[in-house]
């Protein structure tokens, strides 16, 4: 018998990175206490560089002042992984889910995130793959199309994945993406011969791939969620 699993998806549009981080922290606490169901934040960020908990700032190839001049911001986080870039036309999913309830360990969780992006890319005729040893994320040939950086605390996840739909790839020239030198970065727009639909459709397809890979049988969408102060507002 198939187990019924429900996922609540918050469609949030553009969200400042620190606001999204604060929200994740609150939701992770609530999920741990059983106050909320498994939840997925689907959003985009303004131009933002983030470093993981290893604080590998040497992989940022410009000064913080130069980052500001580019109209971007830099944040240090407690997620796994190295430096990466988030920006417009990049689809981001932040799962706040209980791995224990899903019967998943950390490794299988990351593999499922990879499979989510691989399945999504295949919808547009793009053959993506998992990284080889020491290569995190998802790749098309030797070009990275999707990044993963996760945090797991008491079996509850936060942070997640970022898939390049059609971001400004010039931002990646100022970092060693995910700490992997001599590798390129690509996007769905560059790799497919298929005309892409609107971003909203693409994001919904990515969410559907996530729900399918993780075995969620019901998806409940919450539209136009915004953050105001310490409160989340659902519309």
VOSEPA-94156 format. One record per atom (N, C-alpha, C): x, y, z; residue in one letter. Coordinates in steps of 0.02 Angstrom, whole numbers, plus 32768, in hexadecimal, padded with zeros to 4 digits. Layout:
XYZa ...
//
This chain:
802A7FC48000x 800080008000x 802C803E8000x 801B806D7FD4x 804380AA7FD0x 803480D8800Bx 806880F28029x 805F811F8062x 804B8164804Ax 80198181806Bx 800381C5805Ax 803381F78079x 80508221804Fx 807E82558067x 806A82988049x 806282C98073x 804C830B805Dx 8085833E8062x 808A83688030x 80BD839C802Ex 809B83E08024x 80AC840F804Ex 809284538046x 80C7847D8023x 80B5849D7FECx 80E384C47FC4x 80D3850E7FCAx 810485347FE0x 80FC857D7FE5x 811C859D7FA8x 80F485BA7F7Cx 810D85DC7F41x 811886257F53x 8157863B7F55x 8167867A7F76x 818386B07F48x 819286A07F09x 81AF86D37EDEx 81F586E67EF3x 820587277EEFx 8247873F7F03x 8249874D7F4Ex 827C87327F6Fx 8284873A7FB7x 82CC874A7FC7x 82D8877D7FF0x 831A878D8009x 83388750802Cx 837987438021x 83978706803Bx 839187018087x 83A0873680ACx 839D873280F5x 83578727810Ex 8326874480ECx 82E087388100x 82CE86EF80F5x 82E586D380BDx 82D7868C80B0x 82FA865F80E3x 8336867280F7x 835C864C8128x 8338864D816Bx 832286878180x 82FE868D81BFx 82BE866481BFx 829B86668186x 825D863F8180x 826C85F58184x 82A085DE8162x 82B285978165x 82C0858181ADx 82E485AA81D1x 82F585988216x 82B685908240x 828685BE8237x 824785BA825Cx 821F857C8248x 821A85708207x 81F4853781EFx 821484F58204x 825684F38205x 827984B5821Bx 826984A68264x 826684DA828Ex 825384D082D4x 820B84B682D9x 81DF84D582B1x 819984C182B2x 8190847A8299x 81B784688265x 81B18423824Ax 81CA83F0827Ex 81FF840182A1x 821A83D582D4x 81E783C7830Bx 81BF83FB831Cx 818D83F48351x 814B83D98336x 814883CC82F5x 810B83B182D8x 80D483E382CEx 80E5842382CEx 80B2845882C6x 809D8461827Ex 80C9844E824Fx 80BB84578208x 80CB841681E3x 80AE840C81A8x 80BE83D18180x 810083DC815Bx 811683AB8136x 814F83B4810Ax 813F83EE80DBx 8170841B80D4x 8164845A80B1x 819C84688080x 818B84838046x 81BC84938013x 81B584DC8000x 81EB85038008x 81EB85497FF3x 8205854C7FACx 81DF856A7F7Fx 81F285727F39x 81F985BC7F2Bx 823685D27F19x 8242861A7F14x 827E862A7EE8x 828B866B7EE2x 82C886847EC3x 82E786B97EF2x 832786C47EEAx 834986F87F10x 8362872F7EE3x 8368876C7EFDx 838F87A07EDBx 83D887897ED8x 840387A97EB0x 844987927EABx 846B878A7EEEx 8480874D7EFDx 849B873C7F40x 84D187077F3Ax 850A87137F5Ax 853D86DF7F62x 853786C37FA9x 853B86817FAFx 853A86637FF2x 857586327FFAx 859186328036x 85C686038048x 85AB85D2807Ax 85C185938075x 85AD856080A4x 85D3856480E6x 85C785358112x 85E385388156x 862F85308158x 864C85198120x 86968513811Ex 86B785578114x 868F858A8103x 86A885CF80FCx 86E385D480CBx 86DC85B68091x 871285B5805Fx 871185F68036x 8721862D8058x 871D866F8038x 875186778001x 8785864C7FFFx 87B686507FC9x 879786407F85x 875C86217F85x 873B86127F46x 870F864C7F2Dx 871086827F53x 86F386C17F3Ax 872D86E97F1Bx 872986F67EDBx 876287127EB6x 8763875D7EB3x 8734877D7ED4x 873287C67ED8x 872787DA7F20x 8732881A7F2Fx 872888327F74x 86DE883A7F83x 86CE883E7FC3x 868888487FD6x 866F888B7FBCx 869C88BC7FB8x 868A88FD7F9Dx 867588F77F53x 869B88D07F2Ex 868B88C57EE8x 864888A07EE0x 863A88737F0Dx 85FA88517F0Cx 85C288837F12x 85CA88B37F3Fx 859788E67F48x 859089117F0Ax 85C889217EEAx 85C5894A7EADx 85A189267E75x 85A188E47E76x 857D88BD7E43x 853288BA7E51x 851E88D67E8Ax 84D888D47E9Cx 84C488937EBDx 84F5886E7ED7x 84E9882F7EF9x 84FA88367F43x 84E988017F69x 84FB87FF7FB1x 851E87BD7FBEx 854187BA7FF7x 8565877D800Bx 854E87698051x 853E87298059x 85298710809Ax 854E86CF80ACx 855E86C880ECx 857C868C8106x 854586628126x 854486218118x 850D85F7812Fx 852885B98154x 84FA8592816Fx 850B85548192x 84F885178169x 84EB85208129x 84DD84E680FEx 851D84C380EAx 8516848780CFx 8550846680B2x 85608483806Ex 8597846D8051x 85AA8487800Fx 85D784C38013x 85EA84DB7FD7x 861A85127FD2x 85F585517FBBx 8619857E7F9Bx 85FB85BC7F84x 85CF85B17F47x 859885D57F43x 856E85D27F08x 854B86157EFFx 8529861A7EC6x 850586587EB6x 84BB86497EAEx 849186777EC8x 844986747EBDx 843386B57E9Cx 840586B07E6Dx 83ED86ED7E4Dx 83AE86E17E25x 839587157E05x 835987107DDCx 836086DA7DA6x 832886B97D99x 832486847D67x 834B86467D7Bx 8351863E7DBCx 836B86007DD9x 833585E67E08x 832085A87DFEx 82EB858B7E27x 8308856D7E66x 82EE85827E9Fx 8308856B7EDFx 82D185467F05x 82E3850D7F20x 82B684E77F4Cx 82D884DC7F8Fx 82B584F07FC4x 82CD84E58008x 829C84B4802Bx 82AC8474802Ex 828084458051x 82898449809Dx 8252844E80BFx 825084498109x 822A84098118x 824D83D18116x 822B8390811Ax 824D8364814Fx 822883338166x 824183038198x 825D82C68174x 829E82BD8175x 82BC82828156x 82A88242817Ax 829E824781B9x 828A820B81DFx 824681F381C9x 8217822181BFx 81D4820E81A8x 81D781EF8162x 820682078139x 820C81ED80F5x 823881AF80F1x 825A819F8129x 82868165812Ax 82C5816F8100x 82DF81AC80FFx 831981BD80D7x 835481CF8103x 839081BB80EEx 83CD81D3810Cx 83E6820F80E6x 841C822D80FEx 8436826A80DFx 844C825D8097x 846F8226808Cx 848882188049x 8450820F8017x 841D81E78029x 83E581DD7FFBx 83BE821D7FF0x 83BB82478023x 83998287801Bx 83BB82B17FE5x 83FD82B77FE9x 842282DD7FB7x 841A82BE7F72x 841C827C7F6Ex 8413825A7F2Ex 83CD82687F11x 839B826D7F3Dx 8358827D7F25x 835482C47F0Ax 837882F27F2Ax 837B83377F10x 839B83377ECBx 83D083117EC4x 83F0830C7E82x 83C082EF7E4Fx 839D82BA7E62x 836D829A7E34x 833582CA7E21x 832182F57E4Fx 82EE83277E40x 830483537E06x 8342836C7E09x 835A83987DD5x 836783737D94x 837F83357D99x 838B830D7D5Dx 834A82FF7D39x 831682EF7D5Ex 82D482E27D40x 82B983227D21x 82C083597D42x 82A783997D27x 82CB83AA7CE6x 830D83A47CE4x 833383B37CA7x 831C83877C6Dx 830B83487C7Cx 82F8831A7C47x 82B7832F7C25x 828D83567C48x 824F836E7C2Ax 825D83997BEDx 829883B57BE9x 82AB83E17BB3x 82E383C47B88x 82E883827B8Bx 8318835F7B60x 836083677B75x 836C837A7BB2x 83B083857BCBx 83C483497BF6x 83FC832A7BE5x 841582F17C0Cx 8445830A7C42x 842D830C7C7Fx 845683227CB8x 846C82E47CDEx 84A082ED7D07x 84BC82B57D2Dx 84D182CD7D72x 84D9829C7D9Fx 84F782AA7DE0x 854182BA7DD6x 855D82DF7E04x 85A482EE7E01x 85CE82B17E0Ex 860A82B17DF3x 863A827D7E03x 865682897E49x 868682617E5Ex 86A3826A7EA1x 86BB82B17EAAx 86A982CF7EE2x 86BC83137EF4x 869783487ECBx 866783337EA1x 863E83637E7Cx 85F883617E99x 85E383957EBAx 85A083987ED5x 857083B27E9Fx 853083A77EAAx 84FE83C37E7Dx 84F183997E40x 84D383B97E0Dx 84BE83987DD0x 84DF83BA7D95x 84F483917D64x 851E83A87D2Dx 850283947CE9x 851283BD7CB7x 850783AB7C71x 854C83AA7C52x 8566836E7C45x 85AC83697C31x 85D883807C6Ax 860483B07C5Cx 862E83CB7C92x 861784117CA7x 85D7841F7C9Bx 85BA84607CADx 858484567CE2x 8589847D7D17x 855A84757D4Ex 851A849B7D41x 84E284787D4Bx 84A184987D40x 8478849E7D80x 848984767DB3x 846384787DF1x 8490846E7E2Ex 848584967E61x 84AD84947E9Ex 848484797ED9x 84A6845A7F07x 848684407F44x 84AF84547F81x 848D846E7FB3x 84AC847C7FF3x 847784738028x 848184448056x 844C84348085x 8464843A80CEx 8433844180F8x 843E843E8140x 840A840E815Cx 842083E18188x 83F483B181A8x 83FF83B481F3x 83CB83C28218x 83CF83C78261x 839583A18280x 83A6837082A8x 8373834582C8x 834583258294x 83618315825Bx 833B82F48226x 8310832181FCx 831483638209x 82EC839481E3x 831B83BA81B3x 830783C08175x 833083DF8142x 8322842A813Bx 8355844E8122x 834C8493810Bx 838084A080D5x 838084DC80B9x 83A684EB807Cx 838E84B98046x 83B684AA8013x 839B847E7FE0x 83BF84817F9Ex 839984907F68x 83B6848E7F25x 83A884CF7EFFx 83D484DB7ECEx 83CC85157EA1x 83DA84FD7E5Ax 83A985067E2Ex 83AF84EF7DE9x 83B0852B7DBAx 83E2852D7D8Ex 83EA85667D61x 83BA85617D26x 8387858B7D27x 8359858F7CEEx 837985BB7CB8x 838385FA7CC7x 83A486297C99x 83C086647CBFx 83EA86587CF2x 840586907D18x 843D86B27CF1x 845386EC7D09x 848D870E7CEBx 84CB86E77D02x 84E886C07CD5x 852086957CE7x 856086BC7CF3x 856186FC7CE3x 859D87257CF0x 85AC87297D3Ax 857987247D64x 858587267DACx 85B186EC7DC3x 85AE86B47DA0x 85D6867A7DB4x 862086837DA4x 863186B47D7Bx 867786C07D69x 869F86DB7DA4x 867C86F37DD7x 869E87127E10x 86A886E27E4Bx 869786A27E40x 86A086707E75x 86BB86307E56x 86D286037E82x 86E085BE7E6Dx 86A285987E83x 8671858E7E56x 863085737E6Ax 863685317E90x 861B85317ECDx 861B84F57EF7x 866284DB7F04x 869485077EFAx 86D984F47F09x 86F984C67ED6x 86DA84BF7E9Bx 86F384927E68x 871084BB7E2Ex 875284BB7E29x 877484E37DF6x 877284C07DB2x 877E84E77D7Ex 878584CD7D39x 874584AB7D20x 870D84BF7D3Ax 86CD84A57D22x 86A084E07D11x 867584D67CE0x 8648850B7CCBx 860585097CEEx 85DD853C7CE1x 859985407CFBx 856B854B7CC0x 8531852C7CC2x 850385327C8Ax 84BC853C7CA4x 848C853D7C75x 844685497C87x 841A85207C59x 83DC85197C6Dx 83AC84F57C43x 83A485187C00x 83A2855A7C00x 839B85807BC2x 83D485707B91x 8411856A7BAAx 844A855D7B7Fx 844B85157B65x 842F84E77B8Ax 843784A07B7Ax 83FD84837B51x 83C384A27B52x 838A84857B31x 837C84A57AEEx 835E84807AC2x 8346849A7A82x 82FB84A77A84x 82DE849D7ABFx 829684A57AC7x 828884EB7AE2x 8254850A7AC7x 823F854C7AE0x 822685447B28x 823F856E7B55x 822D85687B9Bx 81ED858F7BA9x 81C185737BD2x 818585977BE7x 819685CC7C1Bx 816385EC7C36x 816D861F7C69x 818D86007CA8x 81B0862B7CCDx 81D286137D09x 81A385F07D39x 8166860A7D3Fx 813685EC7D6Ex 812985A37D5Cx 812385957D1Bx 811885517D04x 815585257D13x 819085407D06x 81CE851B7D13x 81D5850A7D5Cx 81C685397D87x 81CC852D7DCFx 819984F87DE5x 815D84FA7DCAx 812B84C87DDBx 814184827DC5x 8161847F7D8Bx 817A843E7D73x 81B284237DA0x 81DD84507DB7x 8213843B7DE4x 81F684217E26x 81C384437E3Fx 81A2842D7E7Cx 818283E87E72x 816383DE7E38x 8144839E7E28x 817883667E27x 81B283757E0Ax 81E883437E09x 81FE83337E50x 820483657E7Ax 8217835B7EC0x 81E5832D7EE3x 81A4833E7EDCx 817083177EFDx 817082CF7EE5x 817B82C47EA5x 817C82817E89x 81B782597EA3x 81F282777EA2x 822F82537EB8x 822A82417F02x 820E826E7F2Bx 820B82627F73x 81CC823B7F89x 81A0822B7F5Ax 816782017F6Ax 812D82247F8Bx 812782667F82x 80ED82897F9Dx 80B1827C7F71x 807982697F8Ex 803E82597F68x 800E82947F62x 801482C47F8Ex 7FE982FF7F8Cx 8015833D7F92x 8008836E7F67x 802C83AE7F6Ax 7FF983E57F73x 8001840B7FA8x 7FD584447FB7x 7FFC84847FACx 7FE684AD7F7Dx 800A84EA7F6Cx 7FEE85267F91x 801B854F7FABx 800A858E7FCBx 802885C67FA0x 7FFE85ED7F81x 801586217F52x 802086637F75x 804D868B7F56x 805786D17F6Ax 806686D97FB4x 809186AE7FCEx 80A586B48014x 80DB86EA8019x 80D487178047x 8106874B8051x 811A874B809Ax 8153876B80A7x 816E876E80EAx 816B87B68102x 814F87C0813Cx 814B88048158x 8161880081A0x 819D881C81AFx 81B8881981F2x 81C487D18206x 81A887BC823Fx 81B287778256x 8179874A8241x 814A87658219x 8110873E8208x 8111872A81BFx 80F586EF81B0x 80E886DB816Bx 809F86E8815Ex 809087028123x 804C87108111x 803986E580D5x 800486C080DBx 7FEC869680A5x 7FB086B78085x 7FB186BB8043x 7F7B86DB801Ex 7F5686A67FF5x 
//
